Amino acid sequence: GFLLLFLLQSKWFSENKLIPWGINIFFIGFLGTEFLLFIQGGMFYFQFHQIPYYHLLLLLFSCFLLLGITLFFVGILKNIITNTPRERPTN
C-alpha cells in the first residue's frame, strides 16, 4: 500500500495514462471480488440460495484484476523505455 501511494506521487503517473487506468481497473476488480465473496458467504451463512452466475462473475472480476495489473506494468515499462537515455550515433 505504501509503495503504491509513493509511486502515485511520483512524476511517472502524470506522464502516462495507462498507469491510472490500470490502478482504477484493478481497484474495480478488487472491490467486485471482495463484494461477491462477502455476499456469497453471508448467503451461505443464512442458508439462502447461491448468487446466480457466482463463478462467472468471480471470473469476470478476476479478469479485471489481471487487466489492471497488466496495464499498470505496461505503463511503467513504457515510462522506463521512453525515459532511458539513448546513445547518440557517432558520425
Secondary structure, DSSP 8 states (H G I E B T S, - for coil): -HHHHHHHTSTHHHH-SHHHHHHHHHHHHHHHHHHHHHHHHHHHHTT----TTHHHHHHHHHHHHHHHHHHHHHHHHHHHHHHS-------
